[in-house]
Amino acid sequence: MQAVALHKELHIPLLKESAARKINSPEKLVASLREEIFSERRECLGVVALDTRNNVIWHGIVHIGTLDYAPSHPREIFRQAIACASAGIVVVHNHPSGEVKPSREDVEIAEILKTCGEILGIPLLDFVIVAGEGFFSFAREGLL
């Protein structure tokens, strides 16, 4: 029962509701992000679950970490995507330091999530890091 309460506590909407209909580019995703993820002083990891036409069917912050670390497990990342029969997901992660370049850990978790998504039939469509005024898209940079 306590785990259910914690999960509900962490379901913080990630996108502005008016823009949370269709995501077809990293720019649109970043423009739609709630300001809180940009100004958050701790690392956060969010998931956007999409249908077959890239319409958002679920979104939320699934993990809030520390100043420079947001450990996460594929189980938590894919939980809602499985529950809502998502066709694919985009993972969004902030870097409070302002550095958009992915860390070694970012690259590792993106690879793990890509493999998990392939196994589950819910592909990781992108892994986007937001920091300062910029962002880094793994898909755009050919890292997925």
BADRENMI-919332 format. One record per residue (C-alpha): residue in three letters; x, y, z. Coordinates in Angstrom, 1 decimal. Example, Ala and Ser with C-alpha at 12.3 -4.5 7.8 and 13.67 -1.06 7.14 Angstrom:
REM residues 2
<pt><aa>ALA</aa><px>12.3</px><py>-4.5</py><pz>7.8</pz></pt>
<pt><aa>SER</aa><px>13.7</px><py>-1.1</py><pz>7.1</pz></pt>
This chain:
REM residues 144
<pt><aa>MET</aa><px>0.0</px><py>0.0</py><pz>0.0</pz></pt>
<pt><aa>GLN</aa><px>2.9</px><py>2.4</py><pz>0.8</pz></pt>
<pt><aa>ALA</aa><px>4.4</px><py>1.8</py><pz>-2.7</pz></pt>
<pt><aa>VAL</aa><px>1.1</px><py>2.8</py><pz>-4.3</pz></pt>
<pt><aa>ALA</aa><px>1.0</px><py>6.0</py><pz>-2.3</pz></pt>
<pt><aa>LEU</aa><px>4.6</px><py>6.8</py><pz>-3.3</pz></pt>
<pt><aa>HIS</aa><px>3.9</px><py>6.1</py><pz>-7.0</pz></pt>
<pt><aa>LYS</aa><px>0.9</px><py>8.5</py><pz>-6.9</pz></pt>
<pt><aa>GLU</aa><px>3.1</px><py>11.1</py><pz>-5.2</pz></pt>
<pt><aa>LEU</aa><px>5.6</px><py>10.9</py><pz>-8.1</pz></pt>
<pt><aa>HIS</aa><px>3.0</px><py>11.1</py><pz>-10.9</pz></pt>
<pt><aa>ILE</aa><px>3.6</px><py>14.8</py><pz>-11.5</pz></pt>
<pt><aa>PRO</aa><px>2.3</px><py>15.9</py><pz>-14.9</pz></pt>
<pt><aa>LEU</aa><px>5.2</px><py>16.6</py><pz>-17.2</pz></pt>
<pt><aa>LEU</aa><px>3.6</px><py>18.6</py><pz>-20.1</pz></pt>
<pt><aa>LYS</aa><px>1.4</px><py>21.6</py><pz>-20.3</pz></pt>
<pt><aa>GLU</aa><px>-2.0</px><py>20.2</py><pz>-20.8</pz></pt>
<pt><aa>SER</aa><px>-2.8</px><py>22.5</py><pz>-23.8</pz></pt>
<pt><aa>ALA</aa><px>0.2</px><py>21.1</py><pz>-25.6</pz></pt>
<pt><aa>ALA</aa><px>0.0</px><py>17.5</py><pz>-24.5</pz></pt>
<pt><aa>ARG</aa><px>-1.7</px><py>16.1</py><pz>-27.6</pz></pt>
<pt><aa>LYS</aa><px>0.8</px><py>15.3</py><pz>-30.2</pz></pt>
<pt><aa>ILE</aa><px>4.6</px><py>15.1</py><pz>-30.0</pz></pt>
<pt><aa>ASN</aa><px>6.4</px><py>14.8</py><pz>-33.4</pz></pt>
<pt><aa>SER</aa><px>9.7</px><py>16.4</py><pz>-32.7</pz></pt>
<pt><aa>PRO</aa><px>12.1</px><py>17.1</py><pz>-29.8</pz></pt>
<pt><aa>GLU</aa><px>11.5</px><py>20.8</py><pz>-30.2</pz></pt>
<pt><aa>LYS</aa><px>7.8</px><py>20.3</py><pz>-29.7</pz></pt>
<pt><aa>LEU</aa><px>8.4</px><py>18.1</py><pz>-26.6</pz></pt>
<pt><aa>VAL</aa><px>10.8</px><py>20.7</py><pz>-25.1</pz></pt>
<pt><aa>ALA</aa><px>8.4</px><py>23.5</py><pz>-25.8</pz></pt>
<pt><aa>SER</aa><px>5.6</px><py>21.6</py><pz>-24.1</pz></pt>
<pt><aa>LEU</aa><px>7.5</px><py>20.7</py><pz>-21.0</pz></pt>
<pt><aa>ARG</aa><px>6.4</px><py>22.2</py><pz>-17.8</pz></pt>
<pt><aa>GLU</aa><px>8.6</px><py>25.0</py><pz>-16.6</pz></pt>
<pt><aa>GLU</aa><px>9.2</px><py>23.1</py><pz>-13.3</pz></pt>
<pt><aa>ILE</aa><px>11.4</px><py>20.5</py><pz>-15.0</pz></pt>
<pt><aa>PHE</aa><px>13.7</px><py>23.2</py><pz>-16.3</pz></pt>
<pt><aa>SER</aa><px>14.0</px><py>25.0</py><pz>-13.0</pz></pt>
<pt><aa>GLU</aa><px>14.1</px><py>21.9</py><pz>-10.8</pz></pt>
<pt><aa>ARG</aa><px>17.3</px><py>21.8</py><pz>-8.8</pz></pt>
<pt><aa>ARG</aa><px>17.3</px><py>18.1</py><pz>-8.6</pz></pt>
<pt><aa>GLU</aa><px>17.5</px><py>15.6</py><pz>-11.5</pz></pt>
<pt><aa>CYS</aa><px>14.1</px><py>14.4</py><pz>-12.7</pz></pt>
<pt><aa>LEU</aa><px>13.2</px><py>11.7</py><pz>-15.1</pz></pt>
<pt><aa>GLY</aa><px>10.0</px><py>11.9</py><pz>-17.0</pz></pt>
<pt><aa>VAL</aa><px>8.2</px><py>9.6</py><pz>-19.4</pz></pt>
<pt><aa>VAL</aa><px>5.8</px><py>10.5</py><pz>-22.3</pz></pt>
<pt><aa>ALA</aa><px>3.8</px><py>7.5</py><pz>-23.6</pz></pt>
<pt><aa>LEU</aa><px>2.6</px><py>7.8</py><pz>-27.1</pz></pt>
<pt><aa>ASP</aa><px>0.1</px><py>6.0</py><pz>-29.3</pz></pt>
<pt><aa>THR</aa><px>0.8</px><py>4.9</py><pz>-32.9</pz></pt>
<pt><aa>ARG</aa><px>0.3</px><py>8.5</py><pz>-34.2</pz></pt>
<pt><aa>ASN</aa><px>2.5</px><py>10.1</py><pz>-31.6</pz></pt>
<pt><aa>ASN</aa><px>-0.4</px><py>11.4</py><pz>-29.6</pz></pt>
<pt><aa>VAL</aa><px>0.3</px><py>11.6</py><pz>-25.9</pz></pt>
<pt><aa>ILE</aa><px>-1.7</px><py>9.0</py><pz>-23.9</pz></pt>
<pt><aa>TRP</aa><px>0.2</px><py>9.4</py><pz>-20.6</pz></pt>
<pt><aa>HIS</aa><px>3.0</px><py>11.6</py><pz>-19.2</pz></pt>
<pt><aa>GLY</aa><px>4.6</px><py>12.2</py><pz>-15.9</pz></pt>
<pt><aa>ILE</aa><px>7.7</px><py>12.5</py><pz>-13.8</pz></pt>
<pt><aa>VAL</aa><px>8.5</px><py>9.0</py><pz>-12.6</pz></pt>
<pt><aa>HIS</aa><px>11.6</px><py>9.7</py><pz>-10.6</pz></pt>
<pt><aa>ILE</aa><px>13.1</px><py>12.6</py><pz>-8.7</pz></pt>
<pt><aa>GLY</aa><px>16.7</px><py>12.2</py><pz>-7.8</pz></pt>
<pt><aa>THR</aa><px>19.4</px><py>14.3</py><pz>-6.2</pz></pt>
<pt><aa>LEU</aa><px>21.4</px><py>17.3</py><pz>-7.3</pz></pt>
<pt><aa>ASP</aa><px>23.4</px><py>15.3</py><pz>-9.8</pz></pt>
<pt><aa>TYR</aa><px>22.0</px><py>11.8</py><pz>-10.0</pz></pt>
<pt><aa>ALA</aa><px>18.6</px><py>10.3</py><pz>-10.9</pz></pt>
<pt><aa>PRO</aa><px>18.9</px><py>6.6</py><pz>-10.5</pz></pt>
<pt><aa>SER</aa><px>16.0</px><py>4.8</py><pz>-12.3</pz></pt>
<pt><aa>HIS</aa><px>15.0</px><py>1.4</py><pz>-13.2</pz></pt>
<pt><aa>PRO</aa><px>13.3</px><py>0.3</py><pz>-16.5</pz></pt>
<pt><aa>ARG</aa><px>10.5</px><py>-1.2</py><pz>-14.4</pz></pt>
<pt><aa>GLU</aa><px>9.4</px><py>2.3</py><pz>-13.3</pz></pt>
<pt><aa>ILE</aa><px>10.0</px><py>3.8</py><pz>-16.7</pz></pt>
<pt><aa>PHE</aa><px>7.9</px><py>1.3</py><pz>-18.6</pz></pt>
<pt><aa>ARG</aa><px>5.2</px><py>0.7</py><pz>-15.9</pz></pt>
<pt><aa>GLN</aa><px>2.7</px><py>3.3</py><pz>-17.2</pz></pt>
<pt><aa>ALA</aa><px>3.6</px><py>2.6</py><pz>-20.9</pz></pt>
<pt><aa>ILE</aa><px>2.6</px><py>-1.0</py><pz>-20.4</pz></pt>
<pt><aa>ALA</aa><px>-0.6</px><py>-0.1</py><pz>-18.4</pz></pt>
<pt><aa>CYS</aa><px>-1.8</px><py>2.3</py><pz>-21.1</pz></pt>
<pt><aa>ALA</aa><px>-0.8</px><py>0.1</py><pz>-24.1</pz></pt>
<pt><aa>SER</aa><px>1.6</px><py>2.6</py><pz>-25.4</pz></pt>
<pt><aa>ALA</aa><px>3.1</px><py>2.2</py><pz>-28.9</pz></pt>
<pt><aa>GLY</aa><px>6.4</px><py>4.0</py><pz>-27.8</pz></pt>
<pt><aa>ILE</aa><px>7.9</px><py>6.2</py><pz>-25.2</pz></pt>
<pt><aa>VAL</aa><px>10.1</px><py>9.3</py><pz>-24.9</pz></pt>
<pt><aa>VAL</aa><px>12.2</px><py>9.7</py><pz>-21.8</pz></pt>
<pt><aa>VAL</aa><px>13.0</px><py>13.2</py><pz>-20.6</pz></pt>
<pt><aa>HIS</aa><px>15.7</px><py>13.9</py><pz>-18.1</pz></pt>
<pt><aa>ASN</aa><px>17.0</px><py>17.3</py><pz>-16.8</pz></pt>
<pt><aa>HIS</aa><px>20.5</px><py>18.3</py><pz>-15.9</pz></pt>
<pt><aa>PRO</aa><px>20.3</px><py>21.1</py><pz>-13.3</pz></pt>
<pt><aa>SER</aa><px>24.0</px><py>21.8</py><pz>-13.9</pz></pt>
<pt><aa>GLY</aa><px>23.0</px><py>23.4</py><pz>-17.3</pz></pt>
<pt><aa>GLU</aa><px>25.2</px><py>21.0</py><pz>-19.3</pz></pt>
<pt><aa>VAL</aa><px>23.2</px><py>19.3</py><pz>-22.1</pz></pt>
<pt><aa>LYS</aa><px>25.9</px><py>16.8</py><pz>-23.0</pz></pt>
<pt><aa>PRO</aa><px>24.9</px><py>13.3</py><pz>-21.9</pz></pt>
<pt><aa>SER</aa><px>26.8</px><py>11.7</py><pz>-19.1</pz></pt>
<pt><aa>ARG</aa><px>28.2</px><py>8.2</py><pz>-19.4</pz></pt>
<pt><aa>GLU</aa><px>25.3</px><py>7.1</py><pz>-17.2</pz></pt>
<pt><aa>ASP</aa><px>22.8</px><py>8.8</py><pz>-19.5</pz></pt>
<pt><aa>VAL</aa><px>24.2</px><py>6.8</py><pz>-22.5</pz></pt>
<pt><aa>GLU</aa><px>24.1</px><py>3.6</py><pz>-20.5</pz></pt>
<pt><aa>ILE</aa><px>20.5</px><py>3.9</py><pz>-19.3</pz></pt>
<pt><aa>ALA</aa><px>19.4</px><py>5.0</py><pz>-22.8</pz></pt>
<pt><aa>GLU</aa><px>20.9</px><py>1.7</py><pz>-24.2</pz></pt>
<pt><aa>ILE</aa><px>19.3</px><py>-0.3</py><pz>-21.5</pz></pt>
<pt><aa>LEU</aa><px>15.9</px><py>1.3</py><pz>-22.1</pz></pt>
<pt><aa>LYS</aa><px>16.3</px><py>0.8</py><pz>-25.9</pz></pt>
<pt><aa>THR</aa><px>16.8</px><py>-2.9</py><pz>-25.3</pz></pt>
<pt><aa>CYS</aa><px>14.0</px><py>-3.2</py><pz>-22.8</pz></pt>
<pt><aa>GLY</aa><px>11.7</px><py>-1.4</py><pz>-25.2</pz></pt>
<pt><aa>GLU</aa><px>12.6</px><py>-3.8</py><pz>-28.0</pz></pt>
<pt><aa>ILE</aa><px>11.8</px><py>-6.7</py><pz>-25.8</pz></pt>
<pt><aa>LEU</aa><px>8.5</px><py>-5.2</py><pz>-24.6</pz></pt>
<pt><aa>GLY</aa><px>7.4</px><py>-4.0</py><pz>-28.0</pz></pt>
<pt><aa>ILE</aa><px>7.3</px><py>-0.4</py><pz>-26.7</pz></pt>
<pt><aa>PRO</aa><px>10.3</px><py>1.3</py><pz>-28.4</pz></pt>
<pt><aa>LEU</aa><px>12.2</px><py>4.1</py><pz>-26.9</pz></pt>
<pt><aa>LEU</aa><px>11.7</px><py>6.7</py><pz>-29.5</pz></pt>
<pt><aa>ASP</aa><px>13.9</px><py>9.3</py><pz>-27.9</pz></pt>
<pt><aa>PHE</aa><px>15.8</px><py>10.2</py><pz>-24.8</pz></pt>
<pt><aa>VAL</aa><px>15.9</px><py>13.9</py><pz>-24.4</pz></pt>
<pt><aa>ILE</aa><px>18.1</px><py>15.8</py><pz>-21.9</pz></pt>
<pt><aa>VAL</aa><px>17.0</px><py>19.4</py><pz>-21.1</pz></pt>
<pt><aa>ALA</aa><px>19.4</px><py>21.8</py><pz>-19.4</pz></pt>
<pt><aa>GLY</aa><px>19.6</px><py>25.6</py><pz>-19.3</pz></pt>
<pt><aa>GLU</aa><px>18.1</px><py>26.9</py><pz>-22.5</pz></pt>
<pt><aa>GLY</aa><px>19.0</px><py>23.9</py><pz>-24.6</pz></pt>
<pt><aa>PHE</aa><px>18.4</px><py>20.2</py><pz>-25.1</pz></pt>
<pt><aa>PHE</aa><px>20.0</px><py>17.1</py><pz>-26.4</pz></pt>
<pt><aa>SER</aa><px>18.0</px><py>14.5</py><pz>-28.4</pz></pt>
<pt><aa>PHE</aa><px>19.6</px><py>11.0</py><pz>-28.6</pz></pt>
<pt><aa>ALA</aa><px>17.4</px><py>10.2</py><pz>-31.6</pz></pt>
<pt><aa>ARG</aa><px>18.4</px><py>13.3</py><pz>-33.5</pz></pt>
<pt><aa>GLU</aa><px>22.1</px><py>12.7</py><pz>-32.8</pz></pt>
<pt><aa>GLY</aa><px>21.8</px><py>9.0</py><pz>-34.0</pz></pt>
<pt><aa>LEU</aa><px>22.4</px><py>7.5</py><pz>-30.6</pz></pt>
<pt><aa>LEU</aa><px>19.3</px><py>5.3</py><pz>-30.6</pz></pt>
